[in-house]
Amino acid sequence: MTCPLTGRRVVVTRPAAQARELVDRLTALGAQVVELPLTRIVPIDGDAPIATALDQIATYDVIVVTSANAADCFADRLAASAAALAETTKIIAVGGATATTLQGRGVRVDRIPQRATGEAVVAELADDDLADMRILLPRARHG
């Protein structure tokens, strides 16, 4: 019995620390895997907008976290600060992996859109009154 990817070469560009599961699955399907990490996930150090956002974290109505990497970085910065989320702040996790990461780091998740897309986030907020609402989108500096 041949595997479906036998004779195929697949390049995995994820950071090395995040590639193992995908590499193992592709290899099990018969692929010749080339690991070529093209990105690095590192925290943004000494960034004034991040410090300001954390100082004002309790004033945000909604925080939208779009990836597991963003969830880890956000949770790290939140834990290192004296800031606390307001009970009224709604946390939206885009995707199950993002939600799992946040919850594993002790950050509650209030909403998970059915699809992990920007359009789904907009749909999730469509019934809310967005006038004067403060929304935080923790994200990569470049990306």
N, C-alpha and C positions, 0 to 999 in steps of 0.2 A: 504494500500500500504506500503510495507516494503522498507526501505532505503537500498541501496546496501552494506553499511558497518555495518548494524545492527548485533550485537553480536561479532564484531571485536574490539580488543583493539589495539590502535596505539600509539606508543611512538614518541613524537616529541622532537628532540634533539637540535633544534635551540636555540640560545640565547633568553631569555624570551621577550626581547623588539622586537624581530623579528618573534615571533611565532604566534601572535594573529590571523592573517588572515588565516593561515593554520589550526590552532586549530578550528576556527569557521567553516571553510569549511568542515573539517573532521566530526565535531559534527553534522553539518547539514545533512551529508550523513549517520548518524546513528552510527558513531564510538564512542567508549568509549576512550577518549583521555587522555593519561598520559603525562604531561609536565615534561621533564627531561633535562634541558639545560646542555649540555656537553661542550660548548665552551663559551668564553667571548671575545668580541671584544674590545680591548683597544689599544690606540696609543702607539707606541714605543717611549719612552722618552729618550732623551740624546744620540741618536744614531748618531755617527760621519758619517757613510756612507750616512744617510739621509740628514744630514746637507750639506755634500759635494755635493750630487746630486742636492739639492735645489740651492746651490751657483752656480752650473754650468747648471741650468735648460735650459737656453737659448741656450746651445750648443748641446742639444739632437735633433736628426732628427725625432725620433719617440718615443712616450710614449704609452705603451700598458697597459691598466687598465683592470684587469680580473674579478672584482667583484664590487658590489655596496659598500661593506664594504671597499675595497681598494680605491674606488672612494671617499668615505667620508673622509678617513684618508689622502689621497693625497690632497684633496681640503682643509682640515683643515691646513695641514702643509704648503701648498702653500700660503694660506691666511695669516698665521701667519708670513711668511717670507717677505722679501723685494723683492723676486724673481718674475720674470715675464716670462711667456712662450713666445718664439719667434713665430712670425706669420708663420714662415716656418716649425715649429714643427708640425708633424701630430699626432693627438691623436686618438688612436684606442680604442674603448670600446667593450669589449667582452660581448655581450648580451644587450638586451634592457633595463633591469633594471640598468645596469652599465651606459649606455648612459644617461638614464633619471636622475640618481643621479648626474653625472658630469654636465649635462646641468643645473640642478636645483641649482647647486653650482656655476654656472657662468663659468664653464670650457667648451669650445667648444669641439665638437666631430666631427672629420673629417671622420671617417670610423667605420662601424659596420659590422663585418663579418656576413654572412648569418646564420652561425651556431655558437653557443657559445662554441667553442673548440679550443685547441691549433693548431690543424691541419688547422682550418679555418683562424687563424691568419697568419700562414705560407703561406697559399694560398693567403691571402690578400696582403702579401708583396712580393709574388713571382715575380711580374713584375717590382719591384723596384730594382735599383742597390744598393745592400747592402754593397758593398765595402766601407770601411771607415765610414760607417753609425754608429751613436751613438744611441743606443736604451735603454730606461729606462723601467724597469718592476717593478713598485712599488707593493710590495706584503708583506704578513705576514712574520714575522721572522721564524715562525714555521708553516708549513702547506703544 
